Amino acid sequence: MKKPGLSFKITVFTSILIVITAGLLIYFSYTYALSDLEKSIGERLEAIATTGALMIDGDLHNQIKNAGDQESEAFKKIQSVLREIKNKNKLKADLYTLGREGEDLKYTVMTHNKPFIGDLYEIREEMWPSLNDGKSTHTGIYKDEHGSWLTAYAPIFDSGGNISGILDVDIHLDTFLENLQTKILRLAIISGIILLFGITLSLLLSRRLVKKLTYLSKITEKISLGQMERTIKIKSGDEVGELAESLERMRISLKMAMDIIEEKDKED
């Protein structure tokens, strides 16, 4: 079985190098873009939540306990504030507040047309700074059955400075992520084109190199057989050119030596 030639090896090595470089470029580009998206949107959403929470009357929020309170003045006032926050910030997802009862977290006020006061909400890890320390925070990008989301939380205070609940502001990120994936796909396509170009260029250059080396190999073989009349001609400014010049000097020296030997033999 014939072993792979130098041209093949150079092409394969170059291809692998380009693929690894392109892969790393795509990976780090996507990771950085995703991190930047998460940070920028998270900070914006957290600012909305923080500002919005200051607009909510915590004393009124404390008055809302169960489904029967949906017709109360307190519920209607806070719902109106939430809808104003949603409209002014052009948010598509509904807003809602959550109140803590013991170890449970329950929906209190929401912008939805059909309220669900008192329904339980599973506490997320990112909520604790708002629930315990009164600090605004936001999640990373997460997924549920409705898609990809990012959520910000801000504490709601009553007149006594106590935490009445938290404001939850969500944003649906599927469109953002689709746009990001489209950009990464374009980068992958460009990388693929560069890969093809690199392989083609590598193949052409390696073949040219191998052609020169094959020529030198045949010349040195003829020299080893005593055929030293043919001049070595390779015009190249690289190492192959230097090798050709060295071989040519060697050929001339050997030919001169052979000529001297032949002349001595004739004289004898």
DATA-V69753 format. One record per backbone hydrogen bond with DSSP energy under -0.5 kcal/mol. NH is the residue of the N-H (numbers start at 1). CO is the residue of the C=O. Records with the same first field share a line. If there is no record, write none. Layout:
BEGIN
NH = CO / CO
END
This chain:
BEGIN
9 = 5
10 = 6
11 = 7
12 = 8
13 = 9
14 = 10
15 = 11
16 = 12
17 = 13
18 = 14
19 = 15
20 = 16
21 = 17
22 = 18
23 = 19
24 = 20
25 = 21
26 = 22
27 = 23
28 = 24
29 = 25
30 = 26
31 = 27
32 = 28
33 = 29
34 = 30
35 = 31
36 = 32
37 = 33
38 = 34
39 = 35
40 = 36
41 = 37
42 = 38
43 = 39
44 = 40
45 = 41
46 = 42
47 = 43
48 = 44
49 = 45
50 = 46
51 = 47
52 = 48
53 = 49
54 = 50
55 = 51 / 52
56 = 53
58 = 56 / 157
61 = 57
62 = 58
63 = 59 / 60
64 = 60 / 61
65 = 63
69 = 66
70 = 67
71 = 68
72 = 69
76 = 72
77 = 73
78 = 74
79 = 75
80 = 76
81 = 77
82 = 78
83 = 79
84 = 80
85 = 81
86 = 82
87 = 83
88 = 84
89 = 85
90 = 87
91 = 86
96 = 168
97 = 109
98 = 166
99 = 106
101 = 99 / 104
104 = 101
105 = 121
106 = 99
107 = 119
108 = 97
111 = 95
115 = 113
118 = 107
119 = 116
121 = 105
127 = 124
128 = 125
130 = 127
131 = 127
132 = 128
133 = 128 / 129
135 = 129
137 = 153
139 = 151
142 = 149
144 = 147
147 = 144
149 = 142
150 = 171
152 = 169
153 = 137
154 = 167
156 = 165
157 = 155
158 = 162
161 = 158
164 = 156 / 162
165 = 156
166 = 98
167 = 154
168 = 96
169 = 152 / 167
171 = 150
173 = 148
174 = 148
177 = 173
178 = 174
179 = 175
180 = 176
181 = 177
182 = 178
183 = 179
184 = 180
185 = 181
186 = 182
187 = 183
188 = 184
189 = 185
190 = 186
191 = 187
192 = 188
193 = 189
194 = 190
195 = 191
196 = 192
197 = 193
198 = 194
199 = 195
200 = 196
201 = 197
202 = 198
203 = 199
204 = 200
205 = 201
206 = 202
207 = 203
208 = 204
209 = 205
210 = 206
211 = 207
212 = 208
213 = 209
214 = 210
215 = 211
216 = 212
217 = 213
218 = 214
219 = 215
220 = 216
221 = 217
222 = 218
223 = 219
224 = 220
225 = 221
226 = 223
227 = 222
228 = 226
233 = 231
234 = 232
236 = 234
242 = 238
243 = 239
244 = 240
245 = 241
246 = 242
247 = 243
248 = 244
249 = 245
250 = 246
251 = 247
252 = 248
253 = 249
254 = 250
255 = 251
256 = 252
257 = 253
258 = 254
259 = 255
260 = 256
261 = 257
262 = 258
263 = 259
264 = 260
265 = 261
266 = 262
267 = 263
268 = 264
END
